[in-house]
Amino acid sequence: MVRYKGHAYKWDTVIEQKVNELGRYLAMKASALDFADPAPKLERHDHMVLRAKILGLTSSEAQQLGIGKSTLHYLRKNAQNSRSFKAYHKVKEKLAFTILQQLEADAT
């Protein structure tokens, strides 16, 4: 969701409105064209530490965490790709717990 002209819209709606603005500008029905507003905020929802943990996770470690073989397979497949990916909340919690343990061990 993005705020545009005082309302909350999905990006596809904003893009559609911008295309309409461009059409009005090209037909000389509008005197100005503004593609800068609203500016997109591109955020990644996955972290490189999480990717590294997934790729370094063995089948036995995953089993100890309660992560199944097929879940681990798809996590690895998505982590190898450079695109952003999502993991289920419960799986993220299990992985985050092990990452925290590892960071605490490294700190001592």
Backbone as numpy.savetxt, mean C-alpha at the origin, in Angstrom:
# Nx Ny Nz CAx CAy CAz Cx Cy Cz
-9.82 7.88 -0.55 -10.66 9.06 -0.55 -9.77 10.31 -0.55
-10.25 11.29 -1.26 -9.51 12.53 -1.36 -10.49 13.70 -1.21
-10.02 14.75 -0.54 -10.86 15.94 -0.38 -10.68 16.82 -1.62
-11.81 17.17 -2.25 -11.77 18.00 -3.43 -13.03 18.85 -3.46
-12.85 20.15 -3.51 -13.96 21.12 -3.52 -14.91 20.91 -2.34
-14.34 20.63 -1.18 -15.13 20.51 0.04 -15.83 19.18 0.25
-15.60 18.22 -0.65 -16.24 16.91 -0.54 -15.19 15.81 -0.55
-15.58 14.64 -0.10 -14.69 13.48 -0.15 -15.08 12.62 -1.35
-14.13 12.42 -2.26 -14.36 11.66 -3.47 -13.34 10.53 -3.59
-13.68 9.52 -4.39 -12.70 8.53 -4.78 -11.89 9.12 -5.94
-10.69 8.57 -6.15 -9.83 9.12 -7.18 -10.45 9.03 -8.57
-11.19 7.98 -8.85 -11.77 7.87 -10.19 -12.75 9.00 -10.47
-13.47 9.44 -9.46 -14.41 10.56 -9.62 -13.67 11.86 -9.86
-12.57 12.07 -9.13 -11.77 13.29 -9.31 -11.16 13.31 -10.71
-10.66 12.17 -11.16 -10.08 12.10 -12.50 -11.14 12.39 -13.56
-12.34 11.86 -13.37 -13.43 12.14 -14.30 -13.74 13.64 -14.35
-13.77 14.30 -13.19 -14.03 15.73 -13.15 -12.91 16.52 -13.83
-11.67 16.07 -13.65 -10.54 16.75 -14.29 -10.59 16.59 -15.81
-11.03 15.43 -16.29 -11.20 15.22 -17.74 -12.29 16.14 -18.26
-13.36 16.29 -17.52 -14.42 17.23 -17.92 -13.90 18.66 -17.96
-13.07 19.03 -16.96 -12.46 20.37 -16.96 -11.60 20.56 -18.21
-10.82 19.53 -18.56 -9.97 19.61 -19.75 -10.82 19.78 -21.01
-11.91 19.06 -21.10 -12.81 19.20 -22.24 -13.38 20.61 -22.35
-13.79 21.17 -21.21 -14.31 22.55 -21.22 -13.22 23.55 -21.62
-11.98 23.29 -21.16 -10.87 24.18 -21.50 -10.55 24.11 -22.99
-10.53 22.88 -23.54 -10.23 22.72 -24.97 -11.33 23.29 -25.85
-12.57 23.26 -25.36 -13.70 23.83 -26.11 -13.81 25.34 -25.87
-12.85 25.88 -25.11 -12.78 27.30 -24.78 -14.00 27.78 -24.00
-14.58 26.91 -23.21 -15.68 27.29 -22.34 -15.17 27.64 -20.94
-13.91 27.29 -20.66 -13.28 27.63 -19.38 -11.97 28.33 -19.69
-11.62 29.30 -18.85 -10.41 30.09 -19.12 -9.17 29.55 -18.41
-9.35 28.68 -17.44 -8.20 28.18 -16.68 -8.29 26.66 -16.54
-7.13 26.05 -16.35 -7.04 24.60 -16.18 -6.08 24.33 -15.03
-6.51 23.54 -14.05 -5.68 23.29 -12.87 -5.61 21.80 -12.60
-4.46 21.20 -12.91 -4.27 19.78 -12.62 -3.51 19.58 -11.30
-3.08 20.66 -10.67 -2.30 20.55 -9.43 -3.18 20.26 -8.22
-4.46 20.60 -8.30 -5.35 20.42 -7.15 -6.35 19.32 -7.47
-6.52 18.32 -6.69 -5.78 17.94 -5.47 -4.52 17.15 -5.82
-3.49 17.34 -5.03 -2.23 16.63 -5.24 -2.33 15.24 -4.62
-1.92 14.22 -5.34 -2.00 12.87 -4.78 -0.95 12.64 -3.70
-1.32 11.87 -2.69 -0.39 11.46 -1.64 -0.16 9.97 -1.82
0.97 9.63 -2.34 1.27 8.23 -2.61 2.01 7.64 -1.41
1.38 6.68 -0.77 1.95 6.05 0.41 2.01 4.55 0.20
3.07 3.96 0.65 3.17 2.50 0.63 2.70 1.99 1.98
1.98 0.89 1.93 1.47 0.31 3.16 2.26 -0.92 3.59
3.28 -1.25 2.85 4.15 -2.34 3.26 5.53 -1.76 3.58
6.26 -2.43 4.40 7.55 -1.93 4.83 8.64 -2.89 4.37
9.81 -2.34 4.11 10.91 -3.15 3.63 11.35 -4.18 4.68
11.22 -3.84 5.96 11.56 -4.80 7.02 10.62 -5.99 6.97
9.35 -5.72 6.74 8.36 -6.80 6.64 8.65 -7.68 5.42
9.00 -7.07 4.30 9.36 -7.84 3.10 10.56 -8.75 3.39
11.58 -8.18 4.01 12.78 -8.96 4.30 12.46 -10.12 5.24
11.61 -9.88 6.23 11.24 -10.93 7.16 10.48 -12.04 6.45
9.57 -11.68 5.56 8.80 -12.68 4.81 9.73 -13.52 3.94
10.64 -12.86 3.24 11.53 -13.57 2.34 12.53 -14.45 3.08
12.87 -14.07 4.31 13.81 -14.84 5.10 13.18 -15.89 5.98
11.87 -15.97 5.97 11.14 -16.89 6.84 11.17 -18.30 6.28
11.57 -19.26 7.12 11.56 -20.65 6.69 10.19 -21.25 6.95
9.94 -22.39 6.34 8.64 -23.07 6.52 8.41 -23.46 7.97
9.46 -23.91 8.65 9.31 -24.32 10.05 9.05 -23.12 10.96
9.71 -21.99 10.68 9.46 -20.78 11.47 8.03 -20.29 11.25
7.57 -20.33 10.00 6.21 -19.91 9.69 5.21 -20.81 10.41
5.48 -22.10 10.43 4.59 -23.04 11.11 4.53 -22.76 12.61
5.67 -22.41 13.20 5.70 -22.07 14.62 4.90 -20.81 14.91
4.87 -19.90 13.95 4.10 -18.67 14.12 2.61 -18.86 13.85
2.27 -20.01 13.29 0.87 -20.26 12.96 0.50 -19.81 11.56
1.49 -19.70 10.69 1.26 -19.30 9.30 1.34 -20.56 8.44
0.31 -20.83 7.68 0.24 -22.03 6.85 1.17 -21.97 5.65
1.36 -23.13 5.02 2.26 -23.22 3.87 1.76 -22.39 2.69
0.48 -22.46 2.42 -0.05 -21.72 1.27 0.00 -20.22 1.53
-0.26 -19.81 2.76 -0.17 -18.38 3.10 1.26 -17.90 2.93
2.22 -18.69 3.40 3.63 -18.33 3.26 4.02 -18.24 1.78
3.52 -19.17 0.98 3.82 -19.16 -0.45 3.36 -17.85 -1.10
2.13 -17.45 -0.83 1.61 -16.22 -1.45 2.25 -14.98 -0.85
2.61 -15.01 0.43 3.34 -13.88 1.02 4.69 -13.71 0.34
5.41 -14.81 0.14 6.71 -14.75 -0.53 6.55 -14.25 -1.97
5.56 -14.77 -2.66 5.31 -14.38 -4.05 5.07 -12.87 -4.15
4.26 -12.34 -3.25 3.95 -10.91 -3.26 5.13 -10.07 -2.78
5.91 -10.58 -1.83 7.05 -9.83 -1.30 8.18 -9.73 -2.32
8.30 -10.71 -3.21 9.34 -10.67 -4.23 9.05 -9.62 -5.29
7.79 -9.33 -5.49 7.38 -8.33 -6.47 7.68 -6.95 -5.90
8.01 -5.99 -6.74 8.34 -4.64 -6.26 7.10 -3.81 -5.96
5.93 -4.31 -6.36 4.70 -3.56 -6.11 4.28 -3.67 -4.65
3.46 -2.76 -4.22 2.92 -2.78 -2.88 1.97 -3.96 -2.74
1.92 -4.54 -1.54 1.02 -5.67 -1.33 0.39 -5.58 0.05
-0.66 -6.35 0.25 -1.37 -6.38 1.52 -1.25 -7.76 2.13
-1.26 -7.79 3.44 -1.30 -9.06 4.17 -2.42 -8.94 5.19
-3.03 -10.07 5.51 -4.11 -10.05 6.48 -3.60 -9.56 7.83
-4.49 -8.93 8.57 -4.14 -8.31 9.85 -3.51 -9.32 10.81
-4.07 -10.51 10.90 -3.54 -11.52 11.82 -2.14 -11.95 11.44
-1.89 -12.08 10.15 -0.56 -12.47 9.68 0.44 -11.35 9.96
0.03 -10.10 9.74 0.90 -8.96 10.03 1.27 -8.92 11.51
0.29 -9.19 12.36 0.56 -9.19 13.81 1.60 -10.24 14.17
1.47 -11.43 13.58 2.42 -12.51 13.88 3.82 -12.14 13.40
3.91 -11.56 12.22 5.21 -11.18 11.70 5.80 -9.99 12.46
4.96 -9.03 12.82 5.43 -7.85 13.55 5.98 -8.26 14.91
5.35 -9.22 15.55 5.83 -9.69 16.85 7.24 -10.25 16.73
7.50 -11.03 15.69 8.84 -11.59 15.51 9.85 -10.51 15.13
9.42 -9.51 14.38 10.32 -8.41 14.02 10.70 -7.63 15.27
9.73 -7.37 16.16 10.02 -6.67 17.40 10.99 -7.46 18.27
10.79 -8.77 18.33 11.70 -9.62 19.10 13.11 -9.53 18.54
13.21 -9.53 17.22 14.52 -9.48 16.57 15.19 -8.13 16.83
14.43 -7.04 16.77 14.99 -5.72 17.02 15.46 -5.59 18.47
14.69 -6.14 19.41 15.10 -6.10 20.82 16.37 -6.91 21.04
16.48 -8.06 20.37 17.67 -8.88 20.50 18.89 -8.18 19.91
18.70 -7.47 18.80 19.80 -6.73 18.18 20.25 -5.55 19.05
19.31 -4.96 19.79 19.62 -3.81 20.63 20.45 -4.20 21.85
20.31 -5.44 22.30 21.06 -5.87 23.49 22.39 -6.46 23.16
